[in-house]
């Protein structure tokens, strides 16, 4: 099918859905229309002859994606920053350039407003749970006092005080009950506040860090300030690009993704937009839990949805997996 015909049909379906809002939720319609816009905007690039080969690296956080790329592209040198948590993991695009440089892309205003909205939901849900907890504890104390009086025990008629957790203590024990996306956004907001960031001056901006021939990969180490676990600007980074003069990546682009289960929706959209252009993916799975539910869900659902037909499965961290199992007895 020619690209012009495909574009026309996709646009026609997208417009038809506007008439079906009584049967389909607005959210699903907007998701489809957004996907159509992504495909149409990328289609010419995808079908261009002689374009770069695009490879995606996917897997859960801590699956060893960055270590795999460091071994593949940098002779095992610890060059690419490792993602510290799912909350701060960011997509990285690696490509060839005679003049090495790195580009850091920050969230735009709409992205950050969505982060704030989810962080506010976190606060609301936490306070709602905490108020219910305090009410339940107070009622429990009253019931206990009534029980003691009925038994004729010599106890005061007023309520016996009960120990109620502080909000901080309660949050530590119950934060996992709040949706992951809201927890993640709350963490980004807290990190930005702790780092005293001038958020408005960074939203929608890009920063270029240039390398030099004298220091082959030194400029990459500066990315720790933007994607490292303790990086000052980490909470505001949407994705990064790294280009260097390495013949291994000449003619190809490698996309190191945080995974399609990224709890930050704006970053997840970026990942999907990049994956649409990928010709194949390498799926890394930890050998100790190889092809678990998350990996199988990605293979059966996400890959077909993103139009990816070729994937290579790679078992990572074999040494760690072996250490999980006790050695067999010499008598067996």
C-alpha positions, 0 to 999 in steps of 0.5 A: 500500500502506498504511503499516500493511500495509507495516510488518507485511510488513517485520517478518514478513520480518525475523523469518523471516530468523532461521530462515535463518541456516544459509543467510545470514550473520549480518552480512547478516541484521543489515544487513537487519533494521537497514534494516527498523528504519530504514524502520519508524521513518521511515515515518510521517514519510515518508508524512505529508502537508504535511511538509517537502520533503527534498533530499539533496546527494551526491557524493564528497569534494571534489566541491564540495557545500559550495561549491554550497550556499554559492552556492545558500543564502548568495549565494556567501558561504563559510558552510558548512565544507568537508570536509577529507578523507573521514576527517573529513567529516561530514553536515550538515542545513540547515533553517529556524528563526526563531532560528538555531542549530547542533547538533553530535552526537558519536559514542556509545559503541558508535560509538567502540568500533567506531572503536577496533576498526578502529584496532586492526586497522590496528595489527595489520595494519601490524605484521604487514606490517612483521615480514614485511618485516624478515624478507624483508630479512634473508633477502635479506641472507643470500642475497646473502652466500652468493652473494658467497662462491660467487663467491670474493669477499673478503667477511666470513662474517657477514651484511652489514648491510642498511638496513631502514626504520623502522616510520614509514618503512614505514607511510608507503610501505605504509599504502594496503595496509590497508583504508580503513575501518581507516586512517580509524579510525586517523586519528580515534584519532590526531587525538583523542589529539593534540588531548588530548580527554576522549573519555568526556565527549563520547560520546553528547552534543550541543552547541547553538551559538545564533546572534543577530540581530546576527550573521547567520551568525557562529555557523556559523563556530564549527563549524570547531572541530567539523568543520574539518580542524584542529578540536579536536573534529572526530574525535568528530563524527558529524553537525551541524545548522544552522538559520537564518532564510533563506526559501530553506529555509523548508519544506525540509530540505537534507542535505549528505552525506559520500557513501555511500562514507564509510569510517566505518561509523557515519557511513555509517549516519547518511547512509543513515538521512537519505537514506531520508527524502529526496524527491530528491537532487542528485548533484554530480560533478567536471566533469573526471571527470564520472560516473566509476565512483563516481558511476555506482555510486551512480546504479545501486546506492545510489539504488535501494537507498535508495528514491530515484527522483528525482535531478538531476546537476550538473557542478561545478568547470567552471573547474578542469576547463577548466584541465586541458585545454590550449588548442587551437592558433590554427592548428587 
